[in-house]
Amino acid sequence: MHMIFMVGTAGSGKSSLTAAFSRFLEMQREDVMAINLDPGAPSLPYSANVDIRDYIKVEDVMEEYGLGPNGGLVAATDMIKDVIDQVSQDIEDFTPDICIVDTPGQMELFAFRNIGAEVAEKLTDADKGLVYLFDAGFCRDPLNYVMNMFLASAINIRFQLPQFQVFSKVDLLKETELEGMMSWADDSEVLREAVDAKLSGMNKEMSEDMLEIIERMGVEFSPIAVSSKTQDGFHVLYSELQRVFTGGEKFTP
């Protein structure tokens, strides 16, 4: 079994990509299932084969403990560890070959609290990886792009899993905008030139400092441009997942 966690900032398109990429994998005749780990999701654009909301709902946690929305989200996410064995069994009952896991909308609840790494380790004994979503519309600004590189690097160190980066929602970009962002990914000097040309003051200094730290972390960045709406880039992402996990073979024999 293989398990891919979708991680990214709020609104980056995790649920949409989970839905669209799962359907794409089905079309490739892969035995795939979609899993929802967001106890606060009001609705989903896919039918989750396993849904954490069957065990934990933010609304119930808020009512039981007298918490507000933010406190309820934190508490509900932390409670996932209490049902991880049941969720793992639910997944194993399906005996899938690949699982696409939709993580909480507020990334920091999963990525930067102990619960995230704990869940990633204990959720079945599958081979695991992580897709980090760069919101393409948000990352047209070099400051936001560098900040996402920093977040992705921190998550890579925290989870210690194979990481695949994608530019999500690229159908919303002009061709020249996407070409510019891809050039940043291909050549760090081009990115530094963009930071120097488009930023100033504290934003420029902060971006330059983050780039130095990212370089020391040694995380490689080769984002794949994808669109959940058009399925652009899905074959490339699929190939990369196969290359890392199965040596280029299908997940489902």
C-alpha positions in Angstrom: 0.0 0.0 0.0 1.1 3.6 -0.7 -0.2 6.7 0.9 0.1 10.3 -0.3 -0.7 13.2 2.0 -1.9 16.4 0.4 -0.5 19.4 2.4 -0.7 23.1 1.7 -1.9 26.4 3.0 -5.6 27.1 3.4 -7.3 27.5 0.0 -4.4 26.0 -2.0 -6.7 23.3 -3.4 -6.0 20.2 -1.4 -9.5 18.8 -1.5 -10.0 19.6 -5.1 -6.7 17.9 -6.0 -7.6 14.9 -3.9 -10.9 14.6 -5.8 -9.5 15.2 -9.3 -6.3 13.1 -8.9 -8.2 10.2 -7.3 -10.5 10.1 -10.3 -7.5 10.4 -12.7 -5.9 7.4 -10.9 -9.1 5.4 -11.3 -9.0 6.1 -15.0 -5.5 4.6 -15.0 -7.0 1.5 -13.5 -5.3 2.0 -10.2 -6.9 0.7 -7.0 -7.2 4.1 -5.3 -9.1 5.4 -2.3 -9.6 9.0 -1.0 -9.3 9.7 2.7 -10.4 12.8 4.6 -8.5 13.7 7.7 -10.1 17.2 8.2 -12.6 17.0 11.1 -13.7 20.6 10.3 -14.5 20.1 6.6 -18.1 21.4 6.0 -18.3 19.5 2.7 -16.0 17.6 0.3 -15.8 17.5 -3.5 -15.3 13.7 -3.4 -16.8 10.7 -1.6 -14.3 9.8 1.1 -13.9 6.1 1.4 -12.6 6.7 5.0 -13.7 10.0 6.7 -12.4 11.2 10.0 -15.7 13.0 10.5 -17.3 9.6 11.2 -15.3 9.7 14.5 -14.7 13.3 15.2 -16.6 16.5 14.1 -15.5 20.0 15.1 -19.1 21.0 15.9 -19.5 18.2 18.4 -16.1 19.0 20.0 -17.1 22.7 20.3 -20.4 21.8 22.0 -18.9 19.2 24.4 -16.0 21.4 25.6 -17.4 24.8 25.2 -14.9 25.9 22.6 -14.9 28.4 19.8 -14.2 27.6 16.2 -10.4 27.8 16.4 -10.2 26.0 19.7 -12.5 23.4 18.4 -10.4 22.8 15.3 -7.2 22.4 17.4 -8.9 20.0 19.8 -10.6 18.0 17.1 -7.3 17.6 15.1 -5.4 16.5 18.2 -8.1 13.9 18.9 -7.3 12.1 15.6 -4.5 10.3 17.5 -7.2 8.7 19.7 -8.9 7.0 16.8 -5.8 6.3 14.6 -6.1 2.6 15.1 -9.7 2.5 14.0 -9.0 4.7 10.9 -6.0 2.5 10.0 -8.2 -0.6 10.2 -10.9 1.1 8.0 -8.3 1.8 5.4 -6.8 -1.7 5.5 -10.3 -3.2 5.1 -10.4 -1.6 1.6 -7.0 -3.1 0.8 -6.2 -0.3 -1.6 -2.9 0.0 -3.5 -2.7 3.8 -3.2 -4.5 6.2 -0.8 -4.8 10.0 -1.4 -5.1 11.7 2.0 -6.8 15.1 2.3 -5.3 16.9 5.4 -6.9 19.7 7.5 -7.5 23.0 5.7 -5.5 24.9 8.2 -2.1 23.5 7.4 -0.5 24.4 10.7 -2.9 22.2 12.6 -1.5 19.1 10.8 2.0 20.1 9.7 3.4 22.0 12.7 1.8 20.2 15.6 2.9 16.8 16.9 -0.3 15.2 15.7 0.7 15.5 12.0 4.0 13.6 12.2 2.4 11.1 14.6 -0.5 10.4 12.2 1.8 10.1 9.2 3.9 7.5 11.1 1.0 5.4 12.6 -1.6 5.5 9.8 -1.1 2.0 8.5 2.3 0.6 7.6 2.0 1.9 4.0 4.9 3.5 2.1 4.2 7.2 2.4 4.9 10.5 0.6 3.7 14.1 0.7 2.5 16.5 -2.0 3.0 20.1 -1.1 0.7 22.5 -2.9 2.0 25.9 -3.9 -1.1 28.0 -4.6 -0.1 29.3 -8.1 -2.2 32.5 -7.9 -0.8 33.4 -4.5 2.8 32.5 -5.5 3.0 34.9 -8.5 4.6 37.3 -5.9 8.2 36.2 -5.3 7.8 36.8 -1.5 4.9 34.4 -1.3 6.7 31.9 -3.5 9.8 32.0 -1.2 7.6 31.7 1.9 6.0 28.6 0.5 9.5 27.2 -0.3 10.4 27.8 3.4 7.2 26.1 4.6 7.7 23.1 2.3 11.3 22.8 3.5 10.2 22.9 7.2 7.6 20.2 6.5 10.1 18.1 4.7 12.4 18.1 7.7 9.5 17.5 10.1 8.0 14.6 8.3 11.0 13.0 6.7 9.0 11.6 3.8 9.5 11.8 0.0 8.0 15.2 -1.0 6.6 16.3 -4.3 5.8 20.0 -4.9 3.0 21.1 -7.3 1.8 24.5 -8.5 -1.9 24.1 -8.0 -4.7 25.9 -9.9 -2.4 26.8 -12.8 -5.5 27.2 -15.1 -6.0 30.6 -13.3 -2.6 31.9 -14.5 -1.6 33.6 -17.8 1.0 31.6 -19.7 3.6 34.2 -19.1 3.0 34.1 -15.4 3.4 30.3 -15.2 6.5 30.5 -17.3 8.0 33.1 -14.9 7.2 30.9 -11.9 8.7 27.8 -13.6 11.9 29.8 -14.3 12.2 30.5 -10.6 12.0 26.8 -9.9 14.5 25.9 -12.6 17.1 28.5 -11.7 17.7 29.9 -8.2 19.6 32.9 -9.6 16.5 33.9 -11.7 14.5 33.7 -8.5 17.0 35.9 -6.6 16.9 38.4 -9.5 13.1 38.5 -9.2 13.3 39.1 -5.4 15.8 41.9 -6.0 13.7 43.5 -8.8 10.2 43.1 -7.3 10.7 43.4 -3.6 12.1 46.1 -1.3 12.8 46.9 2.3 11.9 44.2 4.9 10.2 41.9 2.4 13.4 41.8 0.3 15.6 41.2 3.3 13.3 38.5 4.7 13.1 36.7 1.3 16.9 36.8 0.9 17.3 35.4 4.5 14.8 32.6 3.8 16.5 31.6 0.6 19.8 31.2 2.4 18.2 29.0 5.0 16.4 27.0 2.4 19.7 26.4 0.6 21.3 25.2 3.8 18.3 22.8 4.3 19.1 21.2 1.0 15.6 20.6 -0.1 15.3 20.2 -3.9 12.4 22.0 -5.7 11.0 20.9 -9.0 7.3 21.9 -8.8 4.9 20.3 -11.2 2.3 22.6 -12.7 -1.2 21.0 -12.2 -4.8 21.9 -12.6 -7.6 20.0 -10.8 -10.0 21.6 -13.3 -8.2 20.5 -16.6 -6.0 17.7 -15.2 -3.0 19.4 -16.7 0.2 18.0 -15.2 -1.5 14.9 -13.8 0.4 12.5 -16.0 3.7 14.1 -14.8 2.7 13.9 -11.1 1.6 10.3 -11.6 4.9 9.4 -13.3 6.9 11.0 -10.5 5.0 9.1 -7.8 5.6 5.9 -9.8 9.3 6.7 -10.2 9.8 7.1 -6.5 7.6 4.4 -5.1 7.4 1.6 -7.7 10.3 2.1 -10.0 8.0 3.3 -12.8 5.5 0.5 -12.5 1.8 0.8 -11.8 0.7 0.8 -8.2 -1.9 -1.8 -9.0 -0.4 -4.9 -10.6 
